[in-house]
Every structure is written in structure tokens, then in C-alpha cells.
């Protein structure tokens, strides 16, 4: 798999600013419309619709909305795990049991996040997931994901790899965020699929 050199991280920072600028111009109506379409498209993936456990996340701000999908998965009887940010940027996990099971948490100077209100299950709980939904800003034709740069999901992916776990990896994006190429570094891992409001993009065979 082709990698870029030492400038990859600076290239990532520039691209992140560009994609975040576009997202900041979206209206609340744009985000709601995309959220409904994303939920419908995501459930076309058998890796999600037939999963027993899905590790997901709660979208914030102008991120592609996940709440409709979380509720749809929960209604199907899927066990949904949601992250809780730890002080070192790693992720703990808790179960989603509908809207009332979320609490708003302020992490220092960082944004307010919606996190599971129930018991914490530990960082290794993600190893039980049949599919993992990843946030991102873009994905390219190889399945390489451009994240926000915090490193939390790099840790999740490394944990899965160390354990030999191979869940379906799915990133949720807007249509314009499926691009030809994004910078990649040696630690980056490709996703199996990306879901946008207009459809599903597959990059390699997902686990069965």
C-alpha cells in the first residue's frame, strides 16, 4: 500500500481545515437531511443490519449525524456500544439504551460530548464488536480515512489489531468527502466501507 513521506501529517492538517470549513457552512437542515439518508444507507450494509454488537459514536455539531442510525440499530436489537473519552484520549465504552442513556460531558477545553450514562465496560469492550463505526473527515479510493487528528481511533484500531479482532470498519461521511486520495502514514489502517447519504462505497472484503 502506498504511503506518503514525512509531510503526510502537515498535509493532513491542511486537509482537515478544508473539510471542517465546508462542514461549518452546513445548516441544521442540511445535517438533519443527511442524517436520515445515512441511517437508511448504513442499514443496507449487512455487516451492520445483521450485527450483534456495533461500536459507534454520537455525532456532534456538523458531523454526519449518527443518532437516527443508533436508534435504528437499537430498535433492531443490536447491542450498541458508545465511547467515553478518557484523559489520555483513549476510549472507554458503555451501552446505548436510547436517548435517555446519554449524558453531556465537558472534557476540559475540548467540545462537549454525548457519552453513555451507564456502567463503563473498559477499553477492551470494543473487541466484542462485529462492526465499528468510525468518525472521519474524508476517505479515499483505497479506504484510507482522514480522521480529526486526536488519535483516539488510532488507539482503537491498534487495539483491535493486537487482539486479532477483525470487525467491519465503516466510516460515515458526506458525499463530497469521498475523494481520490488522502495522505496516509504507516500506522493508518484502511476501512472496509464508507457510507454517505447517496450510497455505500466498499474498499475491500469485509469480515463475515
N, C-alpha and C positions, 0 to 999 in steps of 0.2 A: 504494500500500500504506500502510495506516495506521501511524503511528508515535506513540510516546509522547514526552512532553516531557522537560525536564531531570531529572525524578525517576525516569527509567527505570532508571538504574544502581542507585539506592538500592532501588528495587522489586525489581530482580534479586537484590540481596544478601539481602533478606528471603526471597524465594522459594527461593534456593539453600539457606539454612539449613533451611527447612521440608522440602525434598525430601531433603537429606542426613540430617536427623533420622529420617525414615521409613526411609531405606536402612540407617541404623545399627541399626535394630531387626530387620533380616532375619537369619535363621540361615544357617549354611553350607549346610544342606539346601535352604532357600528359593532361595539363589543357584544351587546346582547344578541344581535342577529347572528354574529359569528359563533357565539357560544352554542346556540341551538343547533346550528348546522354541524359544528364539531361533534356534539354528542351523537347526532344521527350517523355521521360518517364513522366515528370511532367504533360504534356498535356493529358496523359492517365487518370489523376485524374479528374473526372467530377467536383469536388469541385473547380478546377482551370479553366478548359476549359469552364465551364458554369457560372463562377462568373461574377458579375457586377463590383465589386471592389476587387482588390487584393493589400494588403500591402506587399511590397517586399523589396529588398535591392540590392545595386550594389556590386558585389564581388570585392575583391582586392587581388592582389598577387596570391598566390597559392590556395586561397579558391576555392571550386567548383564554376565554372563560372555561373553567372546568366544573362549575357547580352543577350544571344540568347533567353532565356525564356522571359525576359522583352519585347523584340521586338516582339516575337510571341504573347504574351498576348495583347500588344498594337495593333497589326495588327488585332486581333480578336475583337477589340472594347472594351476590358476590360479596366476599369479605374485603372491605376496602381499608387499606392502611394509609394514614396520612402522616407527614413528617412533623417533628417538633425540632426546631433549630437548637443545637447545643452551643455552649460558649466557644468551643473550638471550631465551629462551623460544620461539625459532623451532624448527622441526623439521627434522632431517636424516632420512634414510631408509635402511633396509637390507632385504635379502631374508629372508623367513621360510622355513626349511627343516626344520620340525619342532621338537619341544620342545627338542632339544639345541642349537638355534641361538639360544637366548635366554640372556642374562646379566642378573643383578640389578645395577642401578646406583643408587647413592645420590647424589641431587642436593642437596648442601648440607643445609639443614634441611628439604628437601621429602621427600615419601614416596619409598620405594624403588620403582623402575620396572623392569619386564622389557623389555629392549631387544634388538634384533638383534645377534648377536655378530660377524657378518661385516663385509665392507667397507662403508663409508659411500658412499652414492650421490649425496649432495648434496640440498639442499632442493628443487631443481627436479625431482627424480625423481618427485614426486607428479604432475607434468604428464603422465606416461605412463599414469596410471590410468584405467581405464574406469569405475570406481566408487570412491568414497571413503566409508569408514565413519567416522562422527563420534561421539565421546562426547558425552554431554549429560545434563541433569537433567530436562528436560521438552521437549515440543513442543506447539504449539498448532494450531488448525484451519487456520491459514494456512501451516503448515510452518515457523514461526519457532521456532528452537531456543534453549533456555536452556542455555548452557554453564557451566563451572565458574568462569569469570572470569579464567583465566590468559592468555588471548589467543593461545595457540599456534595454535588452529584458525582464528581470525580471520585470522591471517597466511597460513595455508594457503589459505583461501578467497579472500583478496585476490590471492595469487599465481596461482591458477587463473584468476581474472577478468582480471588483467593480461595473461595469456598467451592469452586467448581459449579456454581449455580449458573443456569443459562435461561433466564426468563426472557420473554419477548420484551424488547426495549422499544418504546414508542414515544415520539416527541410530538407535541401539539403546537401548531403554528398557524399563522395567517398565510393566505395563498402566496403573497409576494415574498415570503420568507423561505420558499423552496428555490434554491439558487444553484448555479452550476458548480461553484466551489467556495469553500471557506478554508481559512488557514487551519492547519492541524499540527499537533505536537505529538511526540512519541507516546505520551500517556493517554491520548484521546482514543476513545473506542466508538466504532460506528453503531448506529441504531438499526433495528430491523425495519422500522416503518416510521413514516411521518403522516400525521392526519392534519389536513387543512379543511376549511369549510367546503371546498369544492371536491374533495376526494382524498383517496389514500395513495401514498407513494411507498412502494416496497423497495428495499435495497439489497437484502439477502434473505435466504430462507430463515424464517423464524422457527424457534424450537416448537416441537409438538408435544 
